[in-house]
Amino acid sequence: MKTLIVAAHPTIESSFIHKRWLEELRKYPEEFTVHELYKEYPDEKIDVKREQELVDAHDHLILQFPIFWFNSPPFLKKWLDDVFLSGWAFGKGGDKLKDKKISFAVSAGIKSEDFSSTGKYKYTLEEILRPFEVTCHYIEADYRPFYAFYGAEHNPSVEEVGVSAEEYVQFVRSL
């Protein structure tokens, strides 16, 4: 079983967390394929057929991204719109993602306690990511809970990020 990690981070080189996560995943090429959207398509012109073939060739799919304004980076949304097409991902004949395990790996700048009904932002991260979960249900994929790193804006230590990278690998393996 091989997992495709579609990473969407517009400034990955300056990302302490996502860059480290990808480094850890790349240690296991027999298990994981790392696919960086912003590096693959700097002009944001997606080769839809190629992307669909890549998704088809893997057993599981992880979408990895930083939370941007309580959502994904815009290029990931474009990727979903362009790749998850009617007749392929849903609708008549659109069963390519049916029962495929799909999950998300996200970093949030704020601390976990701020993501609660009594916290600063009044919503949990689960609630903020609900549209992605609903998308998985719509395409009849096997939605799995997400992996998250909280507090990215609060200068996490090298050790904290290293532990999260190792935990992330275990999380993906557990799908």
Secondary structure as the mmCIF struct_conf table of DSSP 4:
data_model
#
loop_
_struct_conf.conf_type_id
_struct_conf.id
_struct_conf.beg_label_comp_id
_struct_conf.beg_label_asym_id
_struct_conf.beg_label_seq_id
_struct_conf.end_label_comp_id
_struct_conf.end_label_asym_id
_struct_conf.end_label_seq_id
STRN STRN1 THR A 3 ALA A 7
TURN_TY1_P TURN_TY1_P1 PRO A 10 THR A 11
HELX_RH_3T_P HELX_RH_3T_P1 ILE A 12 SER A 14
HELX_RH_AL_P HELX_RH_AL_P1 PHE A 16 LEU A 25
TURN_TY1_P TURN_TY1_P2 ARG A 26 LYS A 27
TURN_TY1_P TURN_TY1_P3 PRO A 29 GLU A 31
STRN STRN2 PHE A 32 GLU A 36
HELX_RH_AL_P HELX_RH_AL_P2 LEU A 37 GLU A 40
TURN_TY1_P TURN_TY1_P4 PRO A 42 ASP A 43
HELX_RH_AL_P HELX_RH_AL_P3 VAL A 48 ASP A 56
TURN_TY1_P TURN_TY1_P5 ALA A 57 ALA A 57
BEND BEND1 ASP A 59 ASP A 59
STRN STRN3 HIS A 60 PRO A 66
STRN STRN4 PHE A 68 PHE A 68
TURN_TY1_P TURN_TY1_P6 TRP A 69 PHE A 70
STRN STRN5 ASN A 71 ASN A 71
HELX_RH_AL_P HELX_RH_AL_P4 PRO A 74 VAL A 83
BEND BEND2 PHE A 84 PHE A 84
STRN STRN6 SER A 86 SER A 86
TURN_TY1_P TURN_TY1_P7 GLY A 87 ALA A 89
STRN STRN7 PHE A 90 PHE A 90
BEND BEND3 GLY A 91 GLY A 91
TURN_TY1_P TURN_TY1_P8 LYS A 92 GLY A 93
TURN_TY1_P TURN_TY1_P9 LYS A 96 ASP A 99
STRN STRN8 LYS A 101 ALA A 108
BEND BEND4 GLY A 109 ILE A 110
HELX_RH_3T_P HELX_RH_3T_P2 SER A 112 ASP A 114
BEND BEND5 PHE A 115 SER A 116
TURN_TY1_P TURN_TY1_P10 SER A 117 THR A 118
BEND BEND6 GLY A 119 GLY A 119
TURN_TY1_P TURN_TY1_P11 LYS A 120 TYR A 121
BEND BEND7 LYS A 122 TYR A 123
HELX_RH_AL_P HELX_RH_AL_P5 LEU A 125 ILE A 128
TURN_TY1_P TURN_TY1_P12 LEU A 129 LEU A 129
HELX_RH_AL_P HELX_RH_AL_P6 ARG A 130 TYR A 138
TURN_TY1_P TURN_TY1_P13 ILE A 139 GLU A 140
STRN STRN9 ASP A 142 TYR A 143
STRN STRN10 TYR A 147 TYR A 150
HELX_RH_3T_P HELX_RH_3T_P3 ALA A 152 HIS A 154
HELX_RH_AL_P HELX_RH_AL_P7 VAL A 158 ARG A 173
TURN_TY1_P TURN_TY1_P14 SER A 174 SER A 174
#
